[in-house]
Amino acid sequence: MTIVALTCPSWAGELPPTLYGVTAHPVPRRPEKADVDALITGAERVVVAGEDADLAAVALRLLRTDRLASVALAYLPSSPDSPVAATWGLPTSPVAAAELARRGEPDRVPLVRDDNGGLLLGRGELRPLRGVVYCDDQLVLRGQASRLVVTPLAPVGVDVRVLGVGLLRRVRAAHGRAVQVGCLAATAVSDGAAHPRPVTRWTWYKHTEDLRLVRGAVG
């Protein structure tokens, strides 16, 4: 199996011993097409050592190059508080994460996209929020809240929660294939990366193809 590792600026030091012999390439924070595509050509497994937003950026390149079905994605979180790790039950200890990255089995998990060309792998937020939110055809919010929190959820797509409720009409939680928001200007944050401009509309939705995330038992 051909494994390529991408190390982002938030990853300090060398890769753990389990990954010795794996070709490692330093890439910028939230790497883009020119940083990733040539490096992962021919790879069967890509290991990302960095932040949640870095992992999402690499997953986006797999989507854009039609490699979701052929490449497994593994993760070495640089933070023990990684929402991606919490969402998908991944280890945050470097040694355990490296062992899983090299020897674990890929599992198909929902790939959540947004309507601005990005992905959500762990935790998304809109804050503060005053507007209308639907999860599929269910009204989640009509009014205001301190934030809307969205996480990927297998197998349906997304889990939606409203925090800091001050609402005219409310459902505190829902899950479905998509969440759609129309609101006064708010900040959208995906996997710790804030959208560069305030938004008045936002959608997170399940892609038609899953992500092959390495999270199964070590063989």
Salt bridges, closest charged atoms under 4 A:
ASP37 OD2 - ARG61 NH2 2.81
GLU51 OE1 - ARG29 NE 3.21
GLU99 OE2 - ARG103 NE 3.04
ASP107 OD2 - ARG215 NE 2.98
GLU125 OE2 - ARG123 NE 2.72
GLU125 OE1 - ARG127 NH1 2.56
GLU125 OE1 - ARG147 NH1 2.82
ASP159 OD2 - ARG161 NE 3.35
